[in-house]
Amino acid sequence: MSKELADLVFPNIDKTPEYYEELYPKRNLKEGAVVTRFAPSPTGFIHIGSLFTANFASRFARQTGGVYYLRIEDTDGKREVENGIPLIINGLKVFDVKFDEGPTDETHESGNYGPYIQSKRKEIYQAYAKSLVEKGLAYPCFCSEDELNEIREKQEKLKIRPGYYGQFARCRTMSEAQMIERIKNGEKFIIRLKSPGNPNKKVRYTDLIRGTIEFPENDQDIVIIKSDGLPTYHFAHAIDDHLMRTTHVIRGEEWLSSVPLHLQLFEMLGFEIPTYVHMPTIMKDDNGSKRKISKRKDPEAAASYYKENGIPKEAVLDYLLNILNSNYESWRKENPKASSYDFIISPEKISVSGAMFDLVKLADVSKNTIANFTAEEVYSQGLEWAEEFDKDLADLMKAHKDFTIGILNIERTGTKIRKDISKWSDLRENLEYLYDEVFFEKPHNDEWQNITDKEEIKSILTEYLNMYDENDDKDTWFNKIKDLSEKHGYAREVKEYKKNPENFKGHVGDVSTVIRVALTGRKNTPDLYEILKLMGKERIAKRFARI
Ligand code: GLU
């Protein structure tokens, strides 16, 4: 009898679940290999929380010799944007997240478990739904919007749980003959699960992060196939993760409360239950209170924010690993130059109480990340950013490539490593005054500090230029400044000055500040000796002549 109903509901479906079971056999992977996926809706937006999850899931799969695949969840047509798939793939590629299988663009894909785009899997979902109808485990529901509202109002009045369940599930008890008649009459319907659950009973499951959790059983007759013939998230999750042979469902904690329903679906469909891993939500401190990072309020919620602001991917990934596994930070300190892929991540170490995300801490991580780059890396990554977001700077960097790398190389090795760059957008501030094109364009900033007499300044500069020799080593160079200081009545050493300040006009620092300010227009710069050397005597003279 149910066969007649099933055929009427899905007249075009002739394949059976057995067919698909054979088509998508168990994967032949080594013991312990994790097969997991990224399953976004193609909305064109990658949330930092999705990146957090993808960064973990892809590494976890790789670490175990498993598979990380992309599945596009586009069964909710309203939310999609054009180019949604390339936006996702490229948005994640920026952060080194790559897929072993899945769509490679709107029309191509790789892997043996596809199609990996849900809207192309309609027949598969319907074959399983058909078999559930045939077994009496699912049924067509004809309730209109008005009828569903009526049910909701009644439940509100009675102050009981909302939903389509038990006595409220009107179509659940309809006779098959009546169902058949209504379909034959051309009435619209959807397919609902005939839930066997009892909310007074409990189900238990073990989440890899959260441990064992107990929930009441699901008794909602949820929609599995919508009026457009496409599945709901819940049904597609069960079918896809089973047929694609997912071992670990790694997803956001907003799905935690749906687990009883998902366990029920897997059981009713006769599928093996995967391991669930519910990732903590990314939180931020908002004036002392903790809240979710929001797409609407926080620009840093978008993964694209980091690229636009010139925060290197290495820093973002390091920071995301910091908030994922608390032992990552100390590992990174011990292995500053190692690839983050050498770190073994542990799902058990993920905190359950929401991951705190802080842009100030990220900037700090980023400073250290960039401090560990070579000057060439800083140059090439900085240039790549500037090409897109600060074209003028990019042109200057290219016109003075060796000089720029030389400047970026100052204090990059040894004990005192410079940490003045936390994002590529800091490069302008760090570099522009060193390019003559910019230096001579802008009014000279002469905050001379202690020495302010213009004549004295000029004579210091003239004398200094006479004694300056590009071939001096650092000690000789500094001794010359000391000699010059002494000659003008300034102490050779700061210590000496501090002991008897009344004997001097000031100290060697005041004189070198004059040289620094005349040369750069700034009080603070990287090592002056190195800058002078890179500029060369001719450019130094030109800059001094401006005073
Ligand atoms: N499409 C779902 C989402 O974007 C996927 C959840 C999952 O990974 O199962 O939230």
Residues whose N, C-alpha, C, O or C-beta is under 5 A from the ligand:
A	BS01	LIG	A39 P40 S41 E73 I250 R251
